[in-house]
């Protein structure tokens, strides 16, 4: 559905994207995560057609995105700084969306009015940040896009509204095979909704997998032995982090869990327990292997 291949983009000599490649499949929710300055927003602005790549290609449904009006009419982008006309009411902005997006559904707009419960005659600029974000979702979901891009989308929403909005998005993915790209610093939130995750570092994707596979490839073991095995532990293939409290080692390993556990069994551990990692922990240890210092972070 969405495919970026070896995309580069520079600003004043700085490479914001440096061989960026990703594949977002139709009808999936893809989480793009990375540290500040990694290139997330630049990648998003290529997908929504705001930026032209220096090299590489950006395609949706096999078609180049930049300056492609028909493709852009099927894409909606909700960012932290969502655009609206400063004097418009919600109803006026809805009419503007209806003029731009051929798939806009007045019926759905009316149904969603019952969800968001905002006065459509009120000027958007007079609403709170959270209410403006509700309007963005109200209008965007009424437009029935094929691609929905969410850049830090839930900031300002209370927990109940967050849940309602996410349920609406998930329903559209299930019912219409809408494709969603979401970028957020709230990795716990992404973990609840994403099918696929891409980790971006210094302008390129360093890991791209289904969420369950990504979490399964980096794992934590708690170990204890009768004898000193420090040298053995430090020689384990794929070892990313090791700590020891008393006689218990906690290790983070990247690789095949079964193979690692079989190697450890040769030392006859008196304790070996595998603990699942969260997406946030996987993210931290993936970046830790690239020079970030997370030695003082304890999970």
Protein Blocks (a to p, Z undefined) as FASTA:
>chain_A
ZZcehiacdeehiafbghiacdddehiacdddddehilmmmmmmmmnopaccfbdcddee
hiafbhplklmmmpccddfkdcddfkbcfklmmmmmmmmmmmbcfklmmmmmmmnopafk
bcfklpcfklmmmmmmmmmmmnopabdcdehklgoiafklmmmmmmmmmmmmmmnopacd
dddfblmlmmmmpmbdcddeehiafbdcdfklmmmmpccdddddfbdcklmmmmpghiab
dcdehjbccdddedjfklmmmmmmmnopabdcdddddfklmmmmmmmmnopacklpcZZ
